[in-house]
């Protein structure tokens, strides 16, 4: 699967330290190698939306799958406000 970062995701990724950025990108690129990334334990469907979230330690990566592409829409640090 091909991975695409939407502009909002790129902007949110820039807010983190370089070390965190590299760690997050490495985990996201791992999805590209898997035929069906939804079988990964750390991926859950977001209720009421057609999005999925990937848990990477205390970060959450929100994405959707369209036409054999993973569209990364946002990356957030886990907090009380993450799902609001």
TATA-V322734 format. One record per residue. RES is the residue in one small letter. PSI is psi in degrees with one decimal (999 if undefined). D_FIRST is the distance of its C-alpha to the first C-alpha in Angstrom with 1 decimal. Layout:
BEGIN
RES;PSI;D_FIRST + RES;PSI;D_FIRST
END
This chain:
BEGIN
x;145.8;0.0 + x;141.4;3.8 + x;129.0;6.5 + x;134.5;9.8 + x;122.9;13.1 + x;156.2;15.8 + x;-38.0;19.3 + x;-36.8;20.5 + x;-41.4;18.0 + x;-41.6;19.0 + x;-43.5;22.6 + x;-32.2;22.4 + x;-34.9;20.9 + x;-19.4;23.8 + x;-17.5;26.3 + x;163.4;25.5 + x;160.2;27.0 + x;-38.5;25.4 + x;-44.6;25.2 + x;-40.1;23.4 + x;-47.8;21.0 + x;-40.6;20.0 + x;-46.9;19.8 + x;-46.4;17.5 + x;-41.0;15.2 + x;-44.0;15.1 + x;-38.7;14.2 + x;-42.8;11.4 + x;-22.8;9.9 + x;-31.0;10.3 + x;-30.2;7.6 + x;-28.5;5.0 + x;-13.1;7.1 + x;133.2;7.4 + x;-43.1;6.7 + x;90.7;8.5 + x;-14.9;8.8 + x;-8.3;11.9 + x;-7.5;13.9 + x;137.1;14.4 + x;-35.3;18.0 + x;10.4;17.8 + x;129.2;15.7 + x;151.8;18.0 + x;136.7;18.2 + x;125.2;20.5 + x;143.3;23.5 + x;-3.0;24.5 + x;163.7;21.3 + x;39.4;17.9 + x;161.3;16.4 + x;160.6;15.3 + x;141.8;16.5 + x;126.8;15.6 + x;121.1;18.9 + x;98.9;19.3 + x;-114.1;23.1 + x;23.7;24.8 + x;152.4;21.9 + x;130.2;19.8 + x;119.3;16.4 + x;132.4;16.1 + x;166.3;13.0 + x;160.1;12.0 + x;122.8;9.2 + x;127.7;9.9 + x;51.5;9.1 + x;26.9;5.4 + x;142.9;5.4 + x;116.6;6.8 + x;107.4;10.3 + x;117.2;12.4 + x;-31.3;15.9 + x;150.2;18.3 + x;125.5;19.1 + x;152.1;22.5 + x;136.9;24.9 + x;125.8;26.0 + x;-176.5;29.4 + x;-28.7;31.5 + x;-1.4;30.1 + x;-39.2;26.4 + x;16.7;26.1 + x;999;28.7
END
